[in-house]
Amino acid sequence: MMQSDQNNWSTLITERHVLLFILILGGLTGVYLFVFAGISVGMAFYLVPLLLLFLIVCLASPLICFFLLYCASYLVMGIGRYIILPLPAGVILDILILFNFLCLALHYIRGNPIGKLYFNPFLIISLFWMLFCLFEIINPMSSFSNWITTVRNIGIHIVLFQILVFLNLDTLGKLRLFFGVWGTLIVLAALKAIGQKYMGFDRFEYVWLYAYGAHTHVIYSGIRYFSFFTDAANFGCHMGLGIVVFTILSFYEKRINRRIFYIAVALIAFYGLMISGTRAAIAVPFIGFAFFILLVKEWKWIMLGVFFLAIAFSFFNLTTIGNSNGDIRRMRTAFSFTQDASFNVRLENQKKMRSFMSNHPFGIGLGSSKHANEGDLIHGIATDSSFVFIWVETGVIGLILYVILCLTVLGFGTYYVLVVLKDNRVKSIAAASTAGLAGIMVAGYANEVLHQVPTGQTVYILMGIIMLSPVIDKKLAHDTFTV
């Protein structure tokens, strides 16, 4: 009889009842904390289950964790305008990078497949560059605090993001998913800038604009809009990178819904570029599409590309059409840069730097140009360029190594597209990534954008995608042959 009662109770009390009891108990506990411990404690209590659920999802899928890292790099600087972050933005990204590797390790230990790490010449050069940056700690002109704030984004992330690409984006479907996430973020960034233009800034953006960015963002031709990026130059050049990559992807995409998405991203990115007021950003699509013309062997694309580039160049350089629009008028000045006052100031600054850089072949140390004190060699002199920044902080030796690194990835991208890759889907991704990098690297000479969040992280991911493309191409060929 007693055994029968126990069976009845076990039948009546199911997992659903236990879960309901836990939810009721948790709800009552949360209410108690709200009333007696305060709103912040109550909210924290309610967020704990969501956080645990999120961690479980990330641990179950390293790809989601990778996209979390990329989204965080995209949004963290903008969020920092609204709240005081518990940690510096760079440290937050470092923690998320470590969390990515932890997720991958646990995923692998549990017997689940992950991508493979493919050593290639570019990764080896990147490792040399990372080691060079690490050894800059012994530069007597730098300090540990300056070095540690700079070395991660300049030297370490370029290696870590490539590795994460190899381990996470090892199939065509995953690559397409990345471009879907990136395209969505580009649209959000452009819409934010459009909102700034037509609906105005919120109070937090006003504080940043007039406390930190007024001298570069409130100019004679109007306001330069910056979205949730670090500044308008970073935003504008990133939009230019998006224009190149997603336009080229749309050329080869056969699925109509995906092609419409790529075209929409490119168009809204173009408008974002225009309202950023960043003249150097216009170089990204011009150089990017010119580089793409060199990559294709089909005359229809070559003729079409030359035609549109000629039309665009003629519009900006040979006409005054649209000069009543401040955005067009400002972009047009990029084609007469020798007469531009800010360009001449940069040349003058570089002349000043040359006077002392000849005595510092290893540079003045990582972080020194951004944290110069009165009396320092670089004090009061802006680098205003990614390549000048590398030259000043790592010297001519570091600059040579960095230029070799950039040319190497462009060389491999060109070689893969022209010779190695057979699958047009992979070839289009490699061509878009290579052309986009060519454009953003040229813009990096005029603006300090190659190492800014999130453009730097995007550049490193595209580098990894280029070097991974032959592997994915072989997989697709093998699958086709097997079928």
Secondary structure, 3 states (H helix, E strand, C coil): CHHHHHHHHHHHCCHHHHHHHHHHHHHHHHHHHHHHCCHHHHHHHHHHHHHHHHHHHHHHCHHHHHHHHHHHHHHHHHHCCCCCCCCCHHHHHHHHHHHHHHHHHHHHHCCCCCCCCCCCHHHHHHHHHHHHHHHHHHCCCCCHHHHHHHHHHHHHHHHHHHHHHHHHCCCHHHHHHHHHHHHHHHHHHHHHHHHHHHHCCCHHHHHHHHHCCHHHHEECCEECCCCCCCCHHHHHHHHHHHHHHHHHHHHHCCCHHHHHHHHHHHHHHHHHHHHHCCHHHHHHHHHHHHHHHHHCCCHHHHHHHHHHHHHHHHHHHHCCCCCCCHHHHHHHHHHHHHHCHHHHHHHHHHHHHHHHHCCCCCCCCCCCCCCCCCCCCCCCCCCCCHHHHHHHHHHHHHHHHHHHHHHHHHHHHHHHHHHHCCCHHHHHHHHHHHHHHHHHHHHHHHCCCCCCCCHHHHHHHHHHHHHHHHHHHHHHHHHHHHC
